[in-house]
Amino acid sequence: MSNLLPPLPQGAAPGSAYWNDWYEKMRTLVNNTLRGIAWTTITGIPSNVTNAQTTAEKNVVNGYAGLNAVSRITKGVDTTDDIITDSITKGLVMKSPNGHYWRSAISNLGVVTWTDLGTTKP
């Protein structure tokens, strides 16, 4: 049996050899697809699609900042753009020399306050 799926049998009675062959090829195609498709069988990838970065590129120059177990980056942030927090309950958190974490907040008048979050990282 060829791996090519023929056109749907026209003018042939269901249950005929043509229908049975078509059904079997369709069933095989669906079952094989459900098991997964090997990357090696994918062809014609558009030029604007690139391969994912490898774990070897994690935390290296021109690589990407990896995430730790709680989905936080483990590298610093260096930007010339704004860092914006739209939440009124979350914001900039800093750790003081005595091990306490402090969260900043700003009022509608622009007054910045700091809240002691204790020694457990939020």
Secondary structure, DSSP 4 states (H G I P E B T S, - for coil): --SS-PPPPSSS-TTSHHHHHHHHHHHHHHHHHHH---GGG-----TT--PPPPGGGBTSTTSBPPB-TTS-BSS----SS------SS---EEE-TTS-EEEEEE-TT--EEEEEEESS--
